[in-house]
Amino acid sequence: MSVRNLDALFRPASIALIADGPVGAVLARNLFAGGFDGPVMPVTQGARSVGSALAYPSVSALPMAPDLAVIAAPPETLPGLIAELGGRGTRAVAIVGTDRPPAAAATEAARRQAMLDAARPHLLRILGPDGFGLMVPHHGVNASLGHVAPLAGDLAFVSQSGAVAAAVLDRATRRGIGFSHVVSLGGKADVDFGDMLDWLAADARTRAVLLHVETISHARKFMSAARGAARTKLAVVIRPGRGAPGAGDADGLIGPDAVYDAAFRRAGMLRVFDLAELFDSVETLASGLKVGGERLAILTNGAGLGLLAAEALAEAGGAVAVPAQATMVRLQTVLPKGAAATASPGPIDLGDAAPADRFARSLEALLADPGRDAVLVVNGPSAIADPVEAARAVVDTVAAAAKRDGRRPPVLASWLGAGAEAGRLFAEAHIPAYDTPGQAARAFMHLARHRRNQILLMQTPPALPEEFEPDAAAAQAVIAAALAEGRDQLAPAEARSVLEAYRIPLAPEGAAPPPEAHPLVLGIDDDPLFGPVLLFGQGGAAAELLHDGVAALPPLNAVLARDLMMRARMWRLLQGYRGRPPADLDAVTLALVKLSQLAADLSEVTALRINPLLAGAGGVLALGAAIRVRPPLPLGTPRFAIRPYPQRLVQQLTLRDGREVTLRPVRPEDEPAIREMLQRSSPDDVRLRFFSAMRSFSHEFAARLTQIDYDREMALAAEAEEDGQRVILGAVRIIADPDGETAEYGIMVRSDLKGLGLGHRLMTEIIDYARSRGLKRIFGEVLRENVTMLRMAGELGFAREDVPDEPGIIHVTISLDGLPALSQHPA
């Protein structure tokens, strides 16, 4: 249901409290002390008043329908209460309380279904059950069992666990950190992580979203909401699981947590593993520092402190930067006598008596070095040198570099034993500073991993890689024959035929493996929550013992496949070592992309292992595969957690002037062509489309038009060839609200192409697509002077109305219920 009626949960005008006993007393205390400026109406038969508020004996006796009801009551009474409240007009309930005895799974499921059945006729939302409650400090709502009231701020924290929520509140309060929302989801009968991410992504008071995740209920819903939120907010997730028992797949290639980790990465979220790291990561990401990779130069006045930083960096997956030889020559004029004069992958020791000038000049040299992505400056206590002067030198050097280059250089600091003055200097200069070198190194890796995950977030693999054309029909015929014989496992020869159909190179049967080839394992698993998952790792007989497997959610392109490979421990071995030549990494990448396409095409495949895939300098060879199959799923069954590129929408059009046009969904790589289309349009047409004059179109602006989530938005581009180049002539898009009922449209056709019928065709295609997806209404905002758009909207059946307080804007809308197909192409 997503965000519908969540305003009643987080911005209620009135609240009813239905709770007795100790839990009721805590809820009443928090509600009355929270600063809520609307009525709080207790419902109880045990007292005439609660606090200073008049109590009512029943829901029917309430003088008004509360927006929100906070309930702590026996489970068997909840469906009746929900039905009664819904009948009065209540739009949300929060079911609080965590101390009731557990019931059998079947009983719990029946109780939850009864609550949902009671809520559904009224579109009433349920938070919980068995939750800690919710807090919205900016709105004065504290409907929780919290022992402390949160400060108001711009962080949102959403947790399944009341105990974790309480711990986070306690830690944040001691550090002076405030929240826009604190929400305990409890049993997630209705409101879940996807709903919360949709709500918080649109909340102006929320800068960063922090999640504590134990389980996810709906993978595609979560992924769509998470990817949307991570595009506009800092998104950090903590999930226990690395040490959980059990196996992530049947043969032990991946651990139980690997698929969740892959989902968080693909969603653009930063994952952390403890509460201290949770807050540190938010503060680091909020600093605005940009890093290009994972190479950190470490500058210190104590070799031991530098080694601590380097150790933490390595554990987090980073690497100490290796300065260029020219940089080391420059540093030699600054470093104390006896310091290394050649480039080496280690911290640079300035000496424990390093004066401020030595810090400044060394930092200048490292900032000019091309081999580093950031610099960490570490200062240990010294009886000789003044740590505050050293801090001031670092601040001044960073400021000079920022003025010279027009951007703030990525510098972090860890100043031990310097007191508050050094911290104040760094804070005023917006240089992140940390208590320990290890903490600082991990903070750098938060920046690096967040950047990498944001790159993954923006990837939208094409329907088919251009490098190959698989024969899906041949593979399906092989599988069908096996299924017809009642088998769910392909014979070795049949498995080789499937690989051959997907152009995965095969070694001749019985042939000796190429010398010095690296044994890899590539695979597909069907995760019960996230659907098909791609696997990669060290191959050979000991693959399940080494646990070097990593996972990724398909579909994959080359960028995503290479990221998957880089996360395996054996990645470095593939680069070559001790005279062993490097593997053909492009061939391995392409094999993964082909396997991703196989997973997309063949719903019959539930598990696949290529072990080994031999990767050598001259390419890759599979010795065979093990493939488990099932009957094919009905066409259109949603299997992937991330909706693949909708190839079925690609079609050919002919414009009135005879021009041949391909109409297809946009892809991220269309960004240059979209920018060119806008640049070739008149300034007035651009203003009519975007409601403002625009002289240039930034990467960020164009990226928002091309990097879309096909599960919630659609943008169709009309592409043609001009002077040997593929160009975009026009584009139309809709963005659906999270409820999946209404969508806003926008359309742009290049100025020199008007009158060819392209705009009208784009509109009919997007309307038919919206209707096929079950949307009920499309709307748009049109400038009153845009008579061409208003006339076309009228011809298509849009109704129009004025917008209050906006005399220059017309609101147009069309109902899709019962609307016949408008285009010639089935959606």
N, C-alpha and C positions, 0 to 999 in steps of 0.2 A: 504493500500500500504506500510505502515511502512517506513523503512529508505531509500528506493530508492530515489535517487537524493536529499536527504537532505544535502549532501555535498555542493551542489550548493547554498543552503540556508544559511549554517553556515560557509562555507569556500569558498566563491566565488572568482574567479579570476578577475571578472569584474562585474560592477553593472550599471544598467540603472535606472534613476530616472524619473518617469512619474507623475508629480504633479505640480500644480500651486497654487497660492494664499498663504495665511498664512501657511497652512499645508505644502505646498511645500517648503516654505522658512525655516521652522523648520527642515524638513527632509534634505534639502540641507546643512544647517549649521552643523547638526550633522554628516552627511556623510563625509563632507570635513574635519571636525575637529577630526574625530575618529582615524585617523592614518592609514586608509586603503591604501595599497601600490599598488593597481591595479587601472585601469581606472574607473572613475565615469562619466557616460555619461548622462547629462540631456536631456530629450525630451520635448520640449515646442515650441509653435509657438509664444510665447510672448516675447522672448528675444533671442539674438544671443549668449549670454553666461550666465552662472549661476556661481557666484563666479569667480573662475579663470578657469573654464572649458568651453570649446566650447559646445554650445547647438545644438541639432539636431531637425529639424521640425517634424520628424515622426520616428516610429520604423524602417521603411524601409530604412531610411537615415542613420541609425547607421553604423559605420565602421566595427563593429563586433557583433556577437551574445553575449549579456551579459549572464553570468551564472545566475544572479539574477536581477529581475526587481522589484523595489519598487514603488508601485502605490498608488496614492490618486486621484481617478477619479470618476465621476458619476457612479452609479451602472449599468445603462443601457449600458455603454460603455465597461464594464469589459469583457464580453465574447469575444467581438471582439478583444480587446487588447490581451487577453490571447491566442486566436487562432493565432494572428499575431506573437506574441513573440515565441510561441511554434514552429511555422513554421520557424522562424529564427534560432532556436536551443536553446533558453532559457529553463532552466530546473527547475526554481523556481521563484515564485512571492510572494511578501509580500504586501498584500492589507491593507493599513493603513488609519485610520481616524475613528472617533467615533461621529462626530457631525451631521451626516445626519439624516433627519427626518425618523421615523420608518414607515415601510410599513406594509400592511396586511400580515398575516402569509402565505397565499397562494402565494402572490407576492414574498415574501422573498424566499420561497422554490423554486419557479420557477427560480428566479435569480441565486440561488446557483447551481441548477441543470444545468443551462445554462453554468456557469463557469466550472463545472466539465466536462461537455460534450466537452467544448472547449479544456480543458487540457488533457483529456484522450488519444487522439491519439499520443500525444507527451510525455506522462509520466511526464508531468510538475506538480510540486507540488505547492500547494496554502497554504500560511499562512494567516489566517484571514477568512473573511473580518472583518472590524470594529475593528481592533486591534490597539494596541499601537506601534507595531513593534518588532524589535529584536535588541539585542546587543551581540556582541561576542568580548570582549575586547582584547583577545589574538590574534585575527585576524584583529583587527582594524576596525571592522564593527559596526557602530552605525546607523542603519536604523530604527530610532524610533522617537517618539515625546517626548522623555525624556528631562526633564529640567536640569538634571545633567548627566555627563558621569560617568559610573561605573568604579570603580577600577578593575584591573585584579586580579583574585583570583581563588579559586577552588570550589565555590558554584555555582550551577545552579538554577535559579528561573524561574518557568513556571507558568503563571497566565492566567485566562480568562479575568481578569479585568485590563484595563489600569490604572485605579485609584489606585488599589492595587499595581500594578507594580511600579508606580511612588512613592507611599508611602514607599515601601520596598527599593527602590533605595535611597531615601532621608535618611532613617534611617540607612541604611548600610554605606553610604558615611560618615555620622557623626561618625560612630563607626570604620571606617577604614576597613570595610569588603569588600572583592572583589569577583568578579564573573567570572565564565567561560562563562556563558550564562545568558541572561535575555530575556525571550520570552513571548510575549502576544499572546495567541491563538485567541482571539476575537471570531468570530462566528464558528470556527472549521469546515469550509466547507470541508477541506481535512485533514491537519495536526492536530492531536489531541494529547491527553495526552499519549496514547499508543505509538504513533510514537516518541514523545519526550523522553519517558522513554527508549525506545530501543536505540535511538541515544546517550543519555547521559550515559547509562550503559556501552557503548563501548568507551566513551571518556576518554582518559588518563588524561586530565586536570581537570576533574570533580571528586571531592571527595564526595560531598553530593548533593542530589537533593531535592529541596524545591518546593512543589506544592501548588498553591492556586486553589482549585477545587470548582466550583459551580455545574456543571453537568458533567456526563460522557455519551458518546454517545454509545460506544460498550463495554459491560461489560466484555466479555471473552477476548477481545483484551487488555483491560486495565489490567485485572487481570494477564494475562500472562506476559505482559510487566512489571507491577509493581513488581511481584514476582521475575522476573529475575533481575531487577535493585536492589531490596532490598537485594539480595544475595551478591552483590558486592559493593554497595554504601550505605551510610547513606541516608535514604529516609524519609522525614518529610512532612506531608500534613496538610494544614489548610483549613477548610471548614466551612462556616457559615451554621447553620441548627438546632442547639439545640433549638433555640427559634422560629423556623419557624412555621407559622400556619398550620393547617391541621392535618390529622391523617395518621400514617404510615400504618395502616391496618384497616379493616372494623370495628372491635370491639374495637379499641383503646388500644390493648394490648401493642403495641410498638409505639414510636413516629416517625415522618417523617424522622428523621435522622438515625434511628437505623440500617437500611440496609447498608447505606454508611459506617457507623462506623464498621459494621461487615466486610465489604469488605476491608477496610484499615487494620484492624487487621490481617485478613487472608493473606493479601499481605505482611505482615512483615513490614509495615510502621508505624511510630509513628505519631499519630494525636495530634495537638495542636489547640488552640482556639483563639490566638491573635498574633499580629506581634512580640511583645516583646518576647513571649514564643517561637516563631519560631526560632529566632536567639539564644536564650538561650539554646534551646534543641540541636541545632547543635553543639554549643561549648561544651556542656556537653558530648554528644555522642562521639565527636572527642577526648575527653580526654583519651579514651581507658579504663576507669574504667569498671570492670566487677562486677555485683552484682548477687546474687543467688536468691533473693526474694524481698519482699516488707517491710521488718522489718528494721527500721532505729533507731539506738541508737543516742540520742541527748545529747551532752555534752556542758554545757554552764556556764558562770560566772554570768548569770542573769536569774532568774526563769521566768520573764515575756517574755524575748526573746525566751526561750525554749518553752514556751507555744504557742507563735506565730508560731514557726516552727511546733509544734505538730498539731496545728489547720490546717495549710496549708497541712500538710501530710495527715491528715484524709480526708480533702476535696478532695484530689487527689486520694484517695483510698488506701493509705498506712497505716501502723501501727507502733507505737512507740515500739521498741524492749523491751522485758522483760529480763533483765539480769539474768543469772543463779545465784543461791544462792552463789555459790563459788565466782563468780565475785563480788557480793555485799559485801561479807566478805573482799575480797581484796580491794575494793573501800573504805571500812570503815576505813582502815588505812590511807587513803589519804584525804577523805572528811573532811570538817570542823565539829566541834562538833555540834550535833543536827541534822545532816543530816540523812535521812532514812537509816536504816541498813538492810532492807529487800527488796527483788526484787519487783519492781512495774513498771507498764507500763507508765512511764512518763520521762520527761527530767531529767538528773542528774545535779544538781546545785552545782557548785564548790565554789560558794560564790563570791561576787563582788570584793574581794581583792585577788582572787586566783593568786598565783605566777606561773611562767612558769613551775616549777617543778611539781606542782599539775596537770597542763594540761597534761604534759608528762606521769606521772605515771597513771593517770586515763585513758588516751587514750590507754596505753599499756594494761591495764586490759580489756578494751572493745574490743580491737583487738583480744584478746585471747578468747573472749566469743563466744560460739557456737550459741547463740540465736539471733545474729544480722547479717544483710546482708550488712550493711555499717554503718559508723559513721559520724555524722555531728557535727563539733566543732564550737560553736558560741561564739564570744567574743564581749562584749559590752564595751563602753568607761568606763574607770576607772581612778580616780585621784590617785590611790594607786599603781596599778600594771601596768607594762609596756606591752602594747599590742604587740609590736614588738618582745619582748623577748618571749612572749607566742606563737606567730606565729612561731618563730624560733624553739621552743621546739616541736611544732607539726610537723614541717618539719623534724627535726632530728629523732623523734619517727617513723614517716612513713618510712624514709630512712632505719632505723635500722630494721624495720619489713620486708621491701622489701628485704634487704640483707639476712636476716635470712630465709625467706620463699621462696625466689626465685621469688616472684611476688609482684607487688605493691598492698598494701591493699586499699580497697575502702573507702577513707576518703574525705569528702567535708568540706568546711569551709565558714563561714560568719563572717567577721571581720569588725565591725562597728566603725567608727571614728578613724581608725588606720593610715590613710594616705596611701601614695603610697608604703611605704617600705614593709608593710606586704603583699600587693598585689604582689610586685616584688618577695618576697620570695616564695609565693605559686606558682606563675607562673613558676619560675625556677625549682621548685620541681614537677611541673605538677600535682598540687593539685587544683582541680576546686574551685574557690572562688567566692562568690556572695555578692551583696550589702545588701540583707536582708535575715533573716532566712527563711521567707516564700518562697523566690525565690530559696534558696538552697534546701528546702524540695521538692519543685516541680521538681527541677532538678534531685534529686534522683529518683523520680517517673518516670521521662523520661527514666532513665537508666533501671528501673525495667520493665516498660511497653514495652520498646524496646526489652529487652531480652525475655519477654513473647511472644511478637508478632513474634520474630524470631523463637521461638520454634514452634508456630503455622504455620509459613511459611514452615517449614520442614516436616510437617505432610502430609502423603499421605495415606489416609484410604484404607484398602484392599477392594476388591470388595464385600465381604460378611464377617461380623464378624463371627468368629469361634463359637461363643456361641449359634447361632441359625440358623435354616434353614427355611425361610419363604415359604409359599405356594402362590406364586404370581399368579399362574393360578387361584386358588380359588377366590382370591380377584378380579381379572379381570373379572371372570364370574359374580360375584355379581354386579359389576359396569355395565357390558354390559347389564344385565337384566334391570337395572334401566334406562339406556339410551334408550333401546328399547321401554320402556314405555313413553319416552319423558320427563323424569325427570332429573333435574340437581342437585338434593339433595337426598342423600341416606336416607332411613327410618332408625329409630334407630336400628332395628334388623339387617339391612344390614350393618350399620356402625360397629356394634359389630362383625359381621362376618369378616369384613376387618381387624379389630384389631386382631381377633383370628387367622387369616391367617398369621399375622406377630408376633405371639406369645407374644403379649402384654397382660399381665394378666388382666382378667376381674372379677369384683365382681359379684356375683350372683344377678340377677335382684330382686329388692325389699329388698336386704339384708342391714342391718344397716352398716354404715361405721365403720371401725376399730377405736377404741378409740385412741386419741392422734396422729392420722395420720395428716400429713401436706397436705393441698390441693394445688395442683400444676396445672398449665395449660401448656400443650405441644401442639404445632401446626405446621402446614405447611401453608405458603402463597406463592402465585405465583407473585413475584414482576415483574412489566412490564419491568424493565431493567435487573436485576440480576437473574431473574428466580426463581426457588424454594428457599425458605428461611425457616429455622427452628426457631421456637419461643419457649421461656421458660419463666416462671414467676410464681408469686403468683396466685393461682387459687381461685375458689369459685365465689360466686355471684358478688363480688365487684372487680373482676379482672380488668375490664375496667376502674374502678375509681382509682385504685392504681397505674397504669402505671409502674408496676414493670417488664414489659416484656423486654427481651433482644433477640437479633437475631444472627444467625450464618449462613454462607453459607455452604451448604452440598457439598460433602459428609463429614460425621463426623466419627471419630473414638473415642475411649474412652478419649484420651487426649483433643481433640477438644470439645467433649461433656462436659467434666468436666470444661473446661475453660468457656463455655457458662453458666453453672450453677453458677460458682463463680462470674460472673458479675452481677447477680441479687441481689437486696438488701436483699431478703429473704434467701440468701445462709447461713448466720449465724444462722438463725432459724433452718435450717436443721441439724446443728451440735448438736442440743439439747440445752435446756435452762430451768432453774427453775424446774428441776426435770423431764422435758419432754424428753423422750429418743431421740437420734439422728435418723434421717431417714436412711434407707439403701441406701447410696449414690451410691453404685455400681449398684443397681437395677434401680435407676433413670437414671444413665449414660447409661445403656444398653437399657432402653426404648427410649432414645434419638437416640442412634445408630440405633435401629430398625426402628424408624420413618424416619431417614435419608435414610435407605435402601428402605423403602416404597416410598419415594419421587423419588428415582432413578428408581424404577421398574415401577411405575404407573404414566405415563404422564397424565392419565385421572383425577387425583386428583388436583384440583386447590386451594382448601382450606380445612384444617382439624383442628378441635379443640378437644382435650381431656380435658374436664374441668368438674369435677376435675379428676386428677390423684392423688390418695391418696398414699402418701409416708410415710410408717411407718418403725419401726425397723425390721419388718419381710419381707419387700419387698414393691412392688407397686401394686395397683389395679385401673383399670380404670372403672368408672361407665358407660361409654359410650362415644360416639363421635358424632360430627356434621361434615359431609363430603360433600363437593360440588364437582361435577364432570363435565367432558366434554368428547367428543369423543377422543379416543387416537390419539396422534400425530404420524406421519410417523416414522418408525424405523430409528434411526440415527439422528433425529432432535436434534440439540444442545440446551439443556435446561439449564444446570448448567453453572454458571459463571466460575467455576473451573472444568476442564474436569475430570470426574471420572476415576477410575482405569479401563483400557481397558481389561475387562475380556474375551472378544471375541478372544483375541490373544493367550490365553492359549491353548496349545496343547501337545500331547504326541508324542515322537519320539523314535525310536529304532536305536542305533548306530550299527556300523559294528560288534562290539564284542557282540551284543545282549543286551547291557545295555539299560534299560528303562530310558528315560529322559523326564522331564517336561520342556517345553520351555514356558516362560512367561515373561511379563514385570517386570522389577525390582521394588522393593519397598524400602523405607528407611531402613526397618529392615533388609535388605540384607547386610548392611554395614559390619558386622563381617565376613560373608561368602565371600564377595568380597575380603576383606583383606586377608583371609585365602587362597583364590585362588592365589592371587598375591604372597603371601609368599611361596606357594608350587611350584611356577614357578621358572625357572632358572633366575639368574640375567641378563643373556644375552637376554632372551625372554622379560623380563621387559624393558630392555633398548631399544629393537627394537620397543616396543609398545609406550613407553613414551618419547623416544629420549634422555633419560638421565639415568645414573646409580642411582638406588634407593635402599637403604639398609633398610628403614623402610617406613611404610605407615601410615601417620597421620590420625586422625579422620577427619580433614578438607578435606584432599585429598580424602579419601574414600567417604565422604559425597557428594562431587561433582559428584561422579560416580553413586550414588544411589538416591539422592534427585532431581528428575527431574520434569519438567512441561510437562505432556503428550500432551499438545496442541502444543508444539514446538519441543520436543525431544522425542526420544524413545530409550530405552535400553532393550534388550531381554537377559535374563539369562537362561542358560541351567542348570537345577537342577536335582540332582539324590541323591539316598541314599547310603551312605557308612558307614559301621559299626554302623548302627542304627541312623545316623545323616544325615540331609539334607545338601548337600554341593553344591556349584556352580562350574561347570566344565569349563564354558566359558561364555563370554558375548560379545555382539556387540551393538553399539550405533550409532545413528545419531543425530546431532544437526543442525536443520534447521536455515537458516538465517531468520531475521524478515520478509523478503519479501515472505517467503514461497515458494521459487522457487528452491533453492539449499541447500544441506546439506552436512556436513562433517561426515565421518564415522570413527570409531575406533573399533578394534576387538582384543580380547585376549582369548586364549584357554590355559588351564593349560598344562604345559610342558610335563607331562607324558601321555597326551591324544591325542597327534598328530597322524595322520594317521587313525583316526576313522571316518573321514568325518564330524566332528562337525563344524569345521571352515567354510567349504563350505556351510553347511546347514544354519548356522547363517547368512552368507552373503546373501544367496538367500532369506531368510525370511525378512531381513531388507530391501533389495532392493524392494521386493514386497510390503512391508508395505509403503515404501516411495512413490512408484508408486500409491498406493491406496489413499494416502493423497494429491495427485496432485503435488508432487514435480517434477521438470523437470530434475534435475541433481544431482548426488552424486559424491563427490570427496574425495580424501584422499592424505595425504603426507606419503610416504613410504621411509625408508632408503634404499639406493641403495644396501646395503648388505643383505637386507631382501628378499632373492630370493624366499622363500616360498610364502610370501605375494604377491610379484610381479607376480609369476607364476599363483596363484589363481585369481588375479585380471584380468590377461589376459584371463584366461579360462572363466571368467564371462562376458567378453566383455568390460572391462575398457580399455580406451586408455591411453597411458603414454607419458609424456614429461618431459624434464629437467626443473629444477627450476633455473632461472638466479641467479647467485652469490651464489648458494647453490649446489655445485657439488655432495654432498653426498645424495641429496634428489631427489626422483622422484615424480612428480605430476601425479596421476591417476584419471581419470574421466569417468563416464558413463552417457549417455543421456537416460532418462527414457521415452521419447516420443515414443510411438509405441512399447515399449519393452513388450514382452509377459511375463506371469507369469513364474517365475523360480522355485518356490517351489511347493510342493504338497498341501500346505495349503492355502486356499483363504484368502487374506488380508482383 
